[in-house]
């Protein structure tokens, strides 16, 4: 382990201890976060379902490909005692009926939906959190609507659109092709369920994923099998996000990656940090792409510390 990575790991360990002590204090007060509520918002001609719990500064979580707001269950439990947790289902995700045939599925559609959703909260700028597929979406919202975002957190953005070094870009693209090739092939063949089963195994490099995942996590991937073809086959090319655009981001930014993650996600995280002024990179010890589910304590500790640093004070 390099000295830099060792120091990061040591810092994360201390951060986890401090934040877990904070969480323990909140857990001593049953019901401190208040009841979990499932709500709906009419946005751009679609009805979006979202979870909300807690009070105070709003923190909006946007899930990745082939999942829904259930991906953030461990974050809700950690964030809601201190902030107003909001977990949003992207259009077409979750178990609700689709508003159309799926032809509007795109990064741009999702970004416009999120911007309209945040405006509808009437709560001022929010702390925005994305993961994987939604990394580019929340970047786009932050660049195009800076007045809506107080801080930005992304775990392993699923894009390298801003990477220009030819060797780095080739390494990232080659790894992405190896990772998603079987998924795309299954989706093109009409095997949505099979494609959904391949996704977590591929992105996490974890052949035994389905043997170790909880029933709720398995159900989430299965329920969102119908989105695979939209996301990976039918969707239009994502909008450009060159490094010059990322340099326009002026809010505090946290990028996290798993210490044991795939090359694609590591290069995506490092590239984003290199482009965004002042962005902080935190490695999640032992983590991979699904660290938000599998190593939630370390990820939650990093987010809680970052929110305070970014100026979003937790409820006492």
Secondary structure as GFF3:
##gff-version 3
##sequence-region A 1 316
A	DSSP	alpha_helix	3	27	.	.	.	ID=ss1
A	DSSP	beta_strand	37	43	.	.	.	ID=ss2
A	DSSP	beta_strand	46	53	.	.	.	ID=ss3
A	DSSP	beta_strand	58	62	.	.	.	ID=ss4
A	DSSP	three_ten_helix	69	72	.	.	.	ID=ss5
A	DSSP	alpha_helix	73	79	.	.	.	ID=ss6
A	DSSP	beta_strand	84	88	.	.	.	ID=ss7
A	DSSP	alpha_helix	107	121	.	.	.	ID=ss8
A	DSSP	beta_strand	126	132	.	.	.	ID=ss9
A	DSSP	alpha_helix	133	144	.	.	.	ID=ss10
A	DSSP	three_ten_helix	146	148	.	.	.	ID=ss11
A	DSSP	beta_strand	149	157	.	.	.	ID=ss12
A	DSSP	alpha_helix	166	188	.	.	.	ID=ss13
A	DSSP	alpha_helix	192	203	.	.	.	ID=ss14
A	DSSP	alpha_helix	209	212	.	.	.	ID=ss15
A	DSSP	alpha_helix	215	223	.	.	.	ID=ss16
A	DSSP	three_ten_helix	225	227	.	.	.	ID=ss17
A	DSSP	alpha_helix	228	229	.	.	.	ID=ss18
A	DSSP	pi_helix	230	234	.	.	.	ID=ss19
A	DSSP	alpha_helix	243	246	.	.	.	ID=ss20
A	DSSP	beta_strand	252	258	.	.	.	ID=ss21
A	DSSP	alpha_helix	263	275	.	.	.	ID=ss22
A	DSSP	beta_strand	280	284	.	.	.	ID=ss23
A	DSSP	alpha_helix	291	294	.	.	.	ID=ss24
A	DSSP	alpha_helix	296	309	.	.	.	ID=ss25
###
